[in-house]
Amino acid sequence: MEPIALPLLEEAIQKMWTKFLPQMEERLAILEEADAALGADILTIEQRSAANAAAHKLAGVLGSFGLTKGTILAREAEILYSGEPETDPAAAAQLREITAQLRTLIEEKKNSH
């Protein structure tokens, strides 16, 4: 059995990136909305739960595309959103920073192809 040629593998990964990019951007938007609500002190339980789920899903997929740092950041967001970040101003600031870093990582990967 012959190994898959590297260009074919890279092409397959690029196709998967293109396929999953809209979902990753939607999940990132959920985090950004939750961050904004948290900053305005109007974060609902539903938003917190949605942000937790979005972070969990991002943590699972980003590493598949070589964004290990993104997986680590998303996992941190997931942990913070599993608690009650609305009661901790430091957590709110940390979540905003994590989301900004995730946005940068995804945008850089998107623009490199």
C-alpha positions in Angstrom: 0.0 0.0 0.0 1.5 3.4 -1.0 1.4 6.3 1.4 -0.8 9.2 0.5 1.2 11.9 -1.4 1.8 14.9 0.8 0.2 17.3 -1.7 -2.9 15.2 -1.8 -3.1 15.2 2.0 -2.6 19.0 2.2 -5.3 19.4 -0.4 -7.7 17.2 1.6 -6.9 19.2 4.8 -7.5 22.5 3.0 -10.9 21.2 1.7 -11.9 20.3 5.2 -10.7 23.7 6.5 -12.9 25.4 3.9 -15.8 23.1 4.8 -15.6 23.7 8.5 -14.6 27.4 8.5 -18.2 28.8 8.5 -19.0 26.6 11.6 -15.8 27.8 13.3 -16.7 31.4 12.6 -20.2 30.9 13.9 -18.8 29.5 17.1 -16.4 32.3 17.4 -19.3 34.8 16.9 -21.2 33.0 19.8 -18.1 33.6 22.0 -17.9 37.2 20.9 -21.6 37.8 21.7 -21.2 36.2 25.1 -18.1 38.3 25.8 -20.1 41.4 24.9 -23.0 40.4 27.1 -20.6 39.5 29.9 -19.0 43.0 29.6 -22.4 44.6 29.7 -23.4 42.5 32.7 -26.3 41.0 30.8 -25.0 37.5 30.2 -27.8 35.0 30.3 -27.5 31.3 31.4 -28.4 30.4 27.8 -25.6 32.5 26.4 -23.1 31.1 28.9 -24.2 27.6 28.0 -23.9 28.4 24.3 -20.5 29.9 24.7 -19.4 26.9 26.7 -20.6 24.5 23.9 -19.0 26.7 21.2 -15.7 26.8 23.0 -15.8 23.0 23.5 -16.4 22.4 19.8 -13.7 24.8 18.8 -11.3 23.1 21.2 -12.0 19.8 19.4 -11.6 21.0 15.8 -8.8 23.6 15.9 -6.0 21.1 16.7 -7.1 19.1 13.7 -5.9 22.0 11.5 -2.6 22.5 13.3 -3.9 25.2 15.6 -2.8 23.6 18.9 -2.7 27.0 20.6 -6.3 27.6 19.5 -7.3 24.3 21.1 -5.7 25.3 24.4 -7.3 28.8 24.3 -10.7 27.4 23.5 -10.4 24.8 26.3 -9.6 27.7 28.7 -12.8 29.5 27.5 -14.8 26.4 28.0 -13.6 26.0 31.5 -14.3 29.7 32.3 -17.8 29.5 30.8 -18.5 26.4 32.7 -18.3 28.4 35.9 -19.9 31.8 36.6 -17.7 34.3 34.8 -20.2 37.1 35.4 -19.2 37.1 39.0 -15.4 37.5 38.2 -14.2 40.6 36.4 -10.8 39.0 35.8 -12.5 36.1 34.1 -14.5 38.5 31.9 -11.3 40.2 30.8 -9.6 36.9 30.2 -12.4 35.6 28.1 -12.3 38.7 25.9 -8.6 38.2 25.4 -9.0 34.5 24.6 -11.7 35.2 22.1 -9.6 37.9 20.4 -6.6 35.5 20.2 -8.9 32.8 18.7 -10.2 35.3 16.1 -6.6 36.2 15.2 -5.5 32.6 14.9 -8.5 31.7 12.7 -8.1 34.8 10.5 -4.4 34.2 10.0 -5.0 30.6 9.0 -7.8 31.7 6.7 -5.7 34.3 5.0 -2.7 32.0 4.6 -4.6 29.9 2.1 
